[in-house]
Amino acid sequence: MRTQGEVVARTRLVAAAVAAGGCALLACGEAATRSAEAPTIRDSAGVRLVAYGTAPPSDSSDLRVPAESPRWRLAGLPGREAPELYRLLSAAFLPDGRVVVAHASGRELLLVDTSGSVVRIIGRPGSGPGEFRAIASVFATPRAQILAFDQVQRRVVRFDTLGTVIEQRSVATPTFADGVFRPSALVGVSPDGDPLVRIDRREEQADPVGAILVRTAWLAAGERWRTAGLDARADDSVYTVPSPDGSVGLTIVPLAQQPLSLICGDRIVRAQSHAQGLAFESLDGALRVSVSMPVESAPASDDDLRLGLAAGLPPNMPVPEEFVAKSRALRADISVPSISRLLCDPDGDVWLVRFPRAGATRQLLTSVSAEGLLGSTMSLPLPWRPLAVAGNRVVVAIVQADGTESLEQWQVMTKR
């Protein structure tokens, strides 16, 4: 059983941004064939504007589904009984096909080869060089180096694939002219290996859902910060609800609006969780491609709220009705997001991890090219949490009946 602290941490990390809908592995089947309509494309002052008249398809002629069995499965660590695998939060493909995974519960990185064997465990719990107190995300550079972000110690650690610490950089409380910002996430790595960091500044406002000013900034050589692109706002509200044992639990309003940022290739990709649109910017912040799609703003039902809140609780733990009631009371106009996450394919496409309504029959990912064109749609079963995509390979974390997770790599195929 996880501690209340772990529940709180997991809730605050992912409840506003993670959800899944899915279908049985072999039952993604008799879907109507419907491709994305051709967009309207024009250029304006050097910016490519791509506008779709309809939302990304739920079913398409090139729907991609997993093969009948995984390429490999990792359900535990060799020679170790505990901790079991759970809270596998982030993963990245290295250029040679190996995968590095952020194992948050173990506060370590797992380097997994192309057969699914753990060839190296990088880092360990602690506060020393190369040690983690709260590992949140991991990225791979084009030069096969590994960057990991410690959210508590607020530092980015760079390793080689042998596990040697190359560099350790503090990202603590950068100060700008308009205030002090707290680093909250590592959202990408430039082609030169520099980290792109999301930094936040909380602001009080009358609305019970507090506002966060979100800025994305480079941590360049010499510890210099440089803002990349425009600022955005996110919603966040922390409230307390007694847990079943009488202690005080914390949660946040689920399905809150979040800016999403990512580096993919040589461009910064931006989106809003509640909008079907993307902006591709060059690394100097200039807008290059803008993609727009219509989106229906759907009010969240109680089932949608349960879906969002469940993402922050231990597997198979029922969502307390107090959480649902409190969410509804604090924010009666909560709507369902369109996108929960962005993933970068090393081949250059961006994958939109789409946020389903409660009761949806499957989880969908849609690819968008660097030119702003919609590609194929991938359909994954409900319990899977996609961590990384590369070509026809997808790495997922799958919750098991005992609450632990397995790490698996699957090949996806086009369904004709």
C-alpha positions as CSV (number, residue, x, y, z in Angstrom):
1,M,0.0,0.0,0.0
2,R,1.4,3.4,-0.9
3,T,1.7,6.1,1.7
4,Q,-0.6,9.1,1.8
5,G,2.5,11.2,0.7
6,E,2.9,9.1,-2.4
7,V,-0.7,9.4,-3.2
8,V,-0.5,13.2,-2.8
9,A,2.6,13.4,-4.9
10,R,1.2,11.3,-7.7
11,T,-2.1,13.2,-7.6
12,R,-0.4,16.6,-7.9
13,L,1.9,15.4,-10.7
14,V,-0.6,13.8,-13.0
15,A,-4.2,14.3,-12.0
16,A,-4.6,17.4,-14.1
17,A,-2.8,16.0,-17.1
18,V,-3.3,12.2,-17.4
19,A,-6.3,10.1,-18.5
20,A,-6.9,7.1,-20.7
21,G,-9.6,5.4,-22.6
22,G,-9.2,2.2,-24.5
23,C,-10.4,-1.0,-26.2
24,A,-9.5,-4.6,-25.7
25,L,-6.4,-5.5,-27.6
26,L,-8.1,-7.6,-30.2
27,A,-11.3,-5.6,-30.3
28,C,-10.3,-2.3,-31.7
29,G,-11.9,-3.6,-34.8
30,E,-14.9,-2.8,-36.8
31,A,-14.3,1.0,-36.9
32,A,-15.7,3.1,-39.7
33,T,-12.9,4.2,-42.0
34,R,-12.7,8.0,-41.8
35,S,-9.6,10.0,-42.7
36,A,-8.8,13.5,-41.7
37,E,-10.1,16.0,-44.2
38,A,-7.6,17.9,-46.3
39,P,-6.7,21.1,-44.5
40,T,-6.6,24.7,-45.8
41,I,-2.9,25.8,-46.0
42,R,-1.6,29.3,-46.5
43,D,1.4,31.3,-45.7
44,S,1.4,34.6,-43.8
45,A,4.5,36.6,-43.1
46,G,6.6,33.5,-43.2
47,V,4.3,31.4,-41.0
48,R,2.6,28.3,-42.4
49,L,-1.0,28.3,-41.4
50,V,-2.7,24.9,-41.4
51,A,-6.5,24.9,-40.7
52,Y,-8.6,21.7,-40.4
53,G,-12.4,21.9,-40.7
54,T,-13.0,18.9,-38.5
55,A,-11.4,17.5,-35.4
56,P,-8.8,14.6,-35.7
57,P,-10.6,11.4,-36.6
58,S,-11.4,8.8,-34.0
59,D,-11.3,6.1,-36.6
60,S,-9.3,6.3,-39.8
61,S,-8.3,4.1,-42.8
62,D,-4.7,3.8,-41.3
63,L,-5.7,3.1,-37.7
64,R,-2.7,1.6,-36.0
65,V,-3.1,-1.1,-33.3
66,P,-0.6,-3.1,-31.3
67,A,0.6,-6.5,-32.5
68,E,-0.7,-9.6,-30.6
69,S,2.2,-9.8,-28.3
70,P,4.9,-7.3,-27.0
71,R,8.4,-7.1,-28.4
72,W,9.5,-7.3,-24.8
73,R,8.1,-7.0,-21.2
74,L,9.8,-6.0,-18.0
75,A,7.8,-6.7,-14.9
76,G,10.5,-6.5,-12.2
77,L,14.2,-5.7,-11.7
78,P,16.8,-8.6,-11.8
79,G,18.1,-9.6,-8.4
80,R,15.8,-7.2,-6.6
81,E,12.6,-8.0,-4.7
82,A,11.7,-4.4,-3.8
83,P,10.8,-1.8,-4.7
84,E,8.6,-3.2,-7.4
85,L,8.1,-1.3,-10.5
86,Y,5.5,1.4,-10.3
87,R,5.4,5.1,-11.1
88,L,7.1,4.7,-14.4
89,L,6.6,8.3,-15.4
90,S,8.7,9.0,-18.5
91,A,10.9,7.3,-21.1
92,A,13.0,8.1,-24.1
93,F,14.5,6.2,-27.0
94,L,18.3,6.4,-27.5
95,P,19.6,6.5,-31.1
96,D,20.6,2.9,-30.9
97,G,17.1,1.7,-30.0
98,R,17.6,1.3,-26.3
99,V,15.2,2.9,-23.9
100,V,15.9,4.9,-20.8
101,V,13.0,5.1,-18.2
102,A,12.4,7.3,-15.2
103,H,11.4,4.9,-12.4
104,A,10.1,7.5,-9.9
105,S,9.3,5.1,-7.1
106,G,12.9,3.8,-7.1
107,R,14.3,7.3,-7.8
108,E,16.5,5.9,-10.5
109,L,16.8,5.5,-14.3
110,L,16.5,2.1,-16.0
111,L,18.5,1.5,-19.2
112,V,16.8,-1.2,-21.2
113,D,18.2,-2.9,-24.3
114,T,16.4,-3.9,-27.4
115,S,15.5,-7.3,-26.0
116,G,14.0,-5.9,-22.8
117,S,16.9,-6.6,-20.5
118,V,18.0,-4.0,-17.9
119,V,21.6,-3.4,-18.8
120,R,22.2,-0.6,-16.2
121,I,20.5,1.2,-13.3
122,I,21.6,4.8,-13.3
123,G,21.4,7.0,-10.2
124,R,20.0,6.1,-6.8
125,P,18.0,7.8,-4.0
126,G,19.9,10.6,-2.2
127,S,21.1,14.2,-2.5
128,G,24.7,13.6,-3.8
129,P,25.9,13.9,-7.4
130,G,23.8,11.8,-9.7
131,E,21.3,11.0,-6.9
132,F,17.6,11.7,-7.0
133,R,15.0,12.7,-4.4
134,A,12.1,13.0,-6.9
135,I,12.9,12.1,-10.5
136,A,10.2,13.5,-12.7
137,S,11.2,13.1,-16.4
138,V,14.0,11.9,-18.7
139,F,15.1,12.8,-22.2
140,A,17.8,11.5,-24.6
141,T,20.0,13.9,-26.6
142,P,21.0,13.2,-30.2
143,R,24.5,12.4,-28.9
144,A,23.1,9.6,-26.8
145,Q,23.4,11.4,-23.5
146,I,20.7,11.2,-20.9
147,L,19.1,14.2,-19.1
148,A,17.0,13.7,-16.0
149,F,15.1,16.3,-13.9
150,D,14.9,16.1,-10.1
151,Q,11.8,18.1,-9.2
152,V,12.6,18.4,-5.4
153,Q,16.3,19.3,-5.8
154,R,15.5,21.4,-8.9
155,R,18.4,20.2,-10.9
156,V,19.1,18.6,-14.3
157,V,21.6,15.8,-14.3
158,R,23.4,14.7,-17.5
159,F,24.7,11.1,-17.7
160,D,26.4,9.1,-20.4
161,T,25.0,5.6,-21.1
162,L,27.6,4.1,-18.7
163,G,25.9,6.0,-15.9
164,T,28.7,8.5,-15.4
165,V,27.6,12.0,-14.3
166,I,28.8,14.4,-17.0
167,E,27.1,17.5,-15.6
168,Q,24.7,18.6,-12.8
169,R,23.0,21.9,-13.2
170,S,20.8,23.8,-10.7
171,V,17.6,25.2,-12.0
172,A,16.5,26.7,-8.7
173,T,14.3,29.8,-8.6
174,P,15.4,31.9,-11.6
175,T,14.6,35.6,-11.2
176,F,13.2,37.7,-14.0
177,A,12.2,41.3,-14.0
178,D,8.6,40.4,-13.3
179,G,9.2,38.0,-10.5
180,V,10.7,34.7,-9.2
181,F,9.7,31.5,-11.0
182,R,9.9,27.9,-9.7
183,P,11.1,25.2,-12.1
184,S,8.4,22.6,-12.4
185,A,9.4,20.3,-15.3
186,L,12.0,19.5,-17.9
187,V,10.0,19.5,-21.2
188,G,12.7,18.8,-23.8
189,V,16.3,18.9,-24.9
190,S,17.6,20.9,-27.8
191,P,19.7,19.4,-30.7
192,D,22.8,20.7,-28.9
193,G,21.7,19.0,-25.6
194,D,20.5,22.1,-23.7
195,P,17.5,21.6,-21.4
196,L,14.2,23.3,-21.9
197,V,12.5,23.9,-18.6
198,R,9.0,24.9,-17.6
199,I,9.0,27.4,-14.8
200,D,5.9,28.7,-12.9
201,R,4.9,31.7,-10.8
202,R,1.7,31.4,-8.8
203,E,-0.7,34.3,-8.7
204,E,-3.6,34.9,-6.3
205,Q,-7.0,35.6,-7.9
206,A,-10.7,35.7,-6.9
207,D,-11.5,32.5,-8.8
208,P,-11.1,29.5,-6.4
209,V,-8.9,27.9,-9.0
210,G,-5.6,29.6,-8.6
211,A,-3.8,30.9,-11.7
212,I,-0.2,29.9,-12.6
213,L,1.9,32.0,-15.0
214,V,3.8,29.4,-17.0
215,R,7.0,30.3,-18.8
216,T,9.2,28.1,-20.9
217,A,12.9,28.9,-20.7
218,W,16.3,27.7,-21.9
219,L,19.0,26.9,-19.3
220,A,21.8,27.8,-21.6
221,A,25.6,27.4,-21.1
222,G,26.9,29.5,-18.2
223,E,23.7,29.1,-16.2
224,R,22.0,31.8,-18.3
225,W,18.2,31.7,-18.7
226,R,16.5,32.7,-21.9
227,T,12.7,32.8,-22.3
228,A,11.4,30.8,-25.3
229,G,8.1,31.8,-26.8
230,L,5.1,33.4,-25.2
231,D,3.9,32.9,-21.6
232,A,0.8,31.0,-20.9
233,R,-1.5,30.4,-17.9
234,A,-2.5,27.2,-16.1
235,D,-5.2,26.5,-13.5
236,D,-4.5,24.9,-10.2
237,S,-6.3,24.6,-7.0
238,V,-5.2,22.6,-3.9
239,Y,-7.8,21.5,-1.4
240,T,-8.0,19.1,1.5
241,V,-10.4,16.1,1.9
242,P,-10.2,13.7,4.8
243,S,-8.9,10.3,3.8
244,P,-10.7,7.1,4.9
245,D,-8.4,6.7,7.9
246,G,-9.1,10.2,9.1
247,S,-5.9,11.8,8.1
248,V,-5.9,14.8,5.8
249,G,-5.4,14.2,2.1
250,L,-4.6,16.7,-0.6
251,T,-5.8,16.7,-4.2
252,I,-6.2,19.2,-7.0
253,V,-9.1,20.1,-9.3
254,P,-8.8,17.6,-12.1
255,L,-9.0,18.4,-15.8
256,A,-7.6,21.9,-15.2
257,Q,-6.3,23.9,-18.2
258,Q,-2.6,23.3,-18.8
259,P,-0.1,24.6,-21.3
260,L,1.8,21.7,-23.0
261,S,5.4,22.2,-24.3
262,L,7.9,19.9,-25.9
263,I,11.0,20.1,-28.1
264,C,10.8,17.9,-31.2
265,G,13.8,18.0,-33.5
266,D,14.9,21.6,-33.9
267,R,11.5,23.1,-32.9
268,I,9.5,23.9,-29.8
269,V,6.0,22.5,-29.9
270,R,3.2,24.2,-27.9
271,A,-0.4,23.3,-27.3
272,Q,-3.2,23.9,-24.8
273,S,-4.8,20.9,-23.1
274,H,-8.3,22.2,-23.9
275,A,-7.7,23.3,-27.5
276,Q,-7.1,21.3,-30.7
277,G,-4.2,23.3,-32.0
278,L,-0.4,23.3,-32.2
279,A,2.3,26.0,-32.6
280,F,5.7,25.0,-34.0
281,E,8.4,27.6,-33.1
282,S,12.1,27.7,-34.0
283,L,14.5,27.7,-31.1
284,D,14.7,31.5,-31.2
285,G,11.0,31.7,-30.4
286,A,9.8,32.6,-33.9
287,L,6.5,31.0,-35.0
288,R,6.9,28.8,-38.0
289,V,3.8,26.6,-38.3
290,S,0.3,27.1,-36.7
291,V,-2.2,24.2,-36.8
292,S,-5.8,24.8,-35.8
293,M,-8.7,22.3,-35.5
294,P,-12.2,22.8,-34.1
295,V,-12.9,21.5,-30.7
296,E,-16.1,21.1,-28.7
297,S,-15.9,22.4,-25.1
298,A,-17.6,19.6,-23.3
299,P,-18.6,20.1,-19.6
300,A,-17.1,17.5,-17.3
301,S,-19.6,14.9,-15.9
302,D,-19.0,13.3,-12.5
303,D,-17.6,10.3,-14.4
304,D,-15.1,12.6,-16.1
305,L,-14.1,14.0,-12.8
306,R,-13.6,10.5,-11.4
307,L,-11.5,9.6,-14.4
308,G,-9.3,12.6,-13.8
309,L,-9.0,12.1,-10.1
310,A,-8.3,8.4,-10.4
311,A,-5.1,9.2,-12.3
312,G,-3.6,10.5,-9.0
313,L,-4.6,7.6,-6.8
314,P,-3.2,4.1,-6.4
315,P,-4.5,1.6,-9.0
316,N,-7.8,0.0,-8.1
317,M,-8.5,2.5,-5.3
318,P,-12.0,4.0,-5.6
319,V,-12.2,7.7,-6.0
320,P,-13.8,9.1,-2.8
321,E,-17.0,10.8,-3.6
322,E,-15.9,13.8,-1.4
323,F,-13.2,14.4,-4.0
324,V,-15.8,14.5,-6.8
325,A,-18.2,16.7,-4.9
326,K,-15.4,19.1,-3.9
327,S,-14.2,19.4,-7.5
328,R,-17.7,20.1,-8.7
329,A,-18.3,22.7,-6.0
330,L,-15.0,24.5,-6.6
331,R,-15.3,24.7,-10.3
332,A,-18.8,24.1,-11.7
333,D,-17.6,24.8,-15.3
334,I,-14.8,22.2,-15.5
335,S,-14.5,21.0,-19.1
336,V,-12.9,17.9,-20.6
337,P,-9.4,18.5,-22.1
338,S,-8.7,17.7,-25.7
339,I,-5.0,16.7,-25.2
340,S,-3.4,15.2,-22.1
341,R,0.2,15.0,-23.3
342,L,2.7,15.5,-26.2
343,L,5.3,12.9,-27.2
344,C,8.1,13.4,-29.7
345,D,8.9,10.7,-32.2
346,P,12.6,10.8,-33.0
347,D,11.6,10.7,-36.7
348,G,10.2,14.2,-36.3
349,D,6.4,13.7,-35.7
350,V,4.6,14.9,-32.6
351,W,2.1,12.6,-31.1
352,L,-1.0,14.1,-29.4
353,V,-2.1,11.8,-26.5
354,R,-5.8,12.6,-26.7
355,F,-8.0,12.9,-23.6
356,P,-11.2,10.8,-23.9
357,R,-14.6,11.4,-22.3
358,A,-15.5,9.0,-19.6
359,G,-16.9,5.8,-21.1
360,A,-14.7,6.0,-24.2
361,T,-13.9,2.7,-25.7
362,R,-10.2,3.3,-26.4
363,Q,-7.2,5.6,-26.0
364,L,-6.1,7.5,-29.1
365,L,-2.8,9.1,-30.2
366,T,-2.6,11.2,-33.4
367,S,0.6,12.1,-35.1
368,V,1.3,15.6,-36.6
369,S,4.2,16.2,-38.9
370,A,6.6,19.1,-38.7
371,E,4.7,20.7,-41.6
372,G,1.5,20.6,-39.5
373,L,-0.2,17.7,-41.3
374,L,-2.2,15.1,-39.4
375,G,-0.9,11.6,-39.8
376,S,-2.0,8.2,-38.5
377,T,-4.1,7.5,-35.4
378,M,-2.8,4.9,-32.9
379,S,-5.3,3.1,-30.8
380,L,-4.2,1.6,-27.4
381,P,-6.0,-0.4,-24.8
382,L,-7.4,1.4,-21.7
383,P,-4.9,0.5,-19.0
384,W,-1.8,1.5,-21.0
385,R,0.1,4.7,-20.3
386,P,2.2,5.6,-23.3
387,L,5.7,6.9,-22.4
388,A,7.5,7.1,-25.7
389,V,7.0,6.5,-29.4
390,A,9.5,5.9,-32.2
391,G,8.4,4.9,-35.6
392,N,6.3,1.7,-35.2
393,R,7.4,1.2,-31.6
394,V,5.6,2.4,-28.5
395,V,6.8,2.0,-24.9
396,V,4.0,1.8,-22.3
397,A,3.5,1.3,-18.6
398,I,0.7,-1.1,-17.7
399,V,-0.8,-1.4,-14.3
400,Q,-1.0,-4.9,-13.0
401,A,-3.7,-6.4,-10.7
402,D,-1.5,-6.0,-7.6
403,G,-0.9,-2.3,-8.3
404,T,2.6,-2.6,-9.7
405,E,3.4,-1.8,-13.3
406,S,5.1,-3.6,-16.2
407,L,7.2,-1.8,-18.7
408,E,6.5,-3.0,-22.3
409,Q,7.5,-2.2,-25.8
410,W,5.0,-3.0,-28.6
411,Q,5.0,-2.8,-32.3
412,V,2.0,-1.0,-33.8
413,M,0.7,-2.0,-37.2
414,T,-1.6,-0.3,-39.8
415,K,-5.0,-1.8,-39.9
416,R,-6.2,-1.9,-43.4
